[in-house]
Amino acid sequence: MFDHERFSGMTDVGQRRENNQDQFLLAQLNKSMWVGATSLAIDPSGRIFGNAQGYLMLVADGMGGHNGGERASSIAIDYLIDRLLNGVHWFFRVERDAEQEFLESLKSLFRAAHERIQTEGMMRTELAGMGTTLTMAYVIWPKMYVVHAGDSRCYLIRDDRVERLTVDHTLARRMVDSGGMKPEDEAKSRWSNVLWNVLGGRNEEALTAEVRSITLQEGDTVMLCSDGLHRFLDDQAILRIL
């Protein structure tokens, strides 16, 4: 059973738009076996589930017209779910000597989802230029793998400290990193809304999928959110609420 006391999520359309372009997913992953026929004393048309093998958390913040953002964020999450469940043979277990291969494969999934969104945008003129941020956390205890593109975020809260595990892929952050802007000016800069790296979109540059691996500890809290939330929360507010 999914432990709702340990995991929760919500989304809200906000006060400015008529439709909600954000999508999220929280899932517990199990190995399972569908029984088609057997002489054993078990249901011959049922599915047998093993123990939980991992946890998957995804958040996507779509952009691009009235319907484009909603469609882009849906494509991204639907595509990752399909590929992870049906095409990745090492999904439930990561050997230490194969961890880098695992991370490279996750990057490839993001790039493939990026191409899928761009392809549909080219085929349907009303969706041209649609795009989405995508932040994913995959936990195989005690490891957590974070893959990210855009300005949605993943936070780790440990021992009354808040650590941001992702970097915003905005022009404002690039300017701060290059020394062209003071860090304290980033949040209020007009360039903080301009993304240089998203899935889909009109950007002709190759997608950059940022990846990190973290060793979790008992008592850790992980939060994924879009910029519609983190723009209004500093670290102390996150600590106080969570």
Secondary structure, DSSP 8 states (H G I E B T S, - for coil): ---TTT-------TTT-SS--EEEEEEEEEEEEE-S--SSSS-TT-EEEEEEEEEEEEEEEEESHHHHHHHHHHHHHHHHHHHHHHS-TTTT---GGGHHHHHHHHHHHHHHHHHHHHHHHHH-GGGTT-EE-EEEEEEETTEEEEEEESS-EEEEEETTEEEE-S---BHHHHHHHTTSS-GGGTTTSGGGG-BS--EESS--S----EEEEEE--TT-EEEEE-HHHHTT--HHHHHHH-
